[in-house]
């Protein structure tokens, strides 16, 4: 996963870069909040960010707030990194837009565990977005069947957008994912099929075959 790292302290930033790379992540590193914000606004921004709270330009919490205001379908998962340990600070950070909170000096295993949580959330969000796109596509297909549909009062063929007349089942199949099986309704069986069978001297069948035959 690509991870945005924003940390103004050179030693901490270099150490975190190495740790994250050792864990197999691609790191986009910045040294202040303004640079981090520029990255988050760009197309293809990293889906996970580790932001130091106290930075020049914009602090990490303000970056979190701005990232939330982007209102993207796939928001960046933000982990706030700080020396502040008071409960009030934790609450302020989470309410300000951070998804998680790690205190300095950080424990490597704790940081790794919290990153894994972030990865799971990101994957869930991606799955939800994909599902929404599928539903929107399906809804678009359904909408194609709404509205006025010209149909012949004699042969019951319908006219498509190209002014061609075709059977109803062919039109619906072309404009949706519906598939048809063919059968004979009881009325047509009685009014059409049975008289034809009687005229042909066939009397065995007394009811229509099941749908799909």
Secondary structure, DSSP 4 states (H G I P E B T S, - for coil): -EEEEE-S-HHHHHHHHHHHHHTT-EEEEESSHHHHHHHHHSTT--SEEEEESS-SSS-HHHHHHHHHHT--TTPPEEEEEES--SHHHHHHHHHTT-SEEEESSPPHHHHHHHHHHHHHHHHHHHHHHHHHHHHHHHHHHHHTT-S---B-TTT--EE-TTS-EE-HHHHHHHHSS--------HHHIIIIIHHHHHHTT--S--SPPPTT-
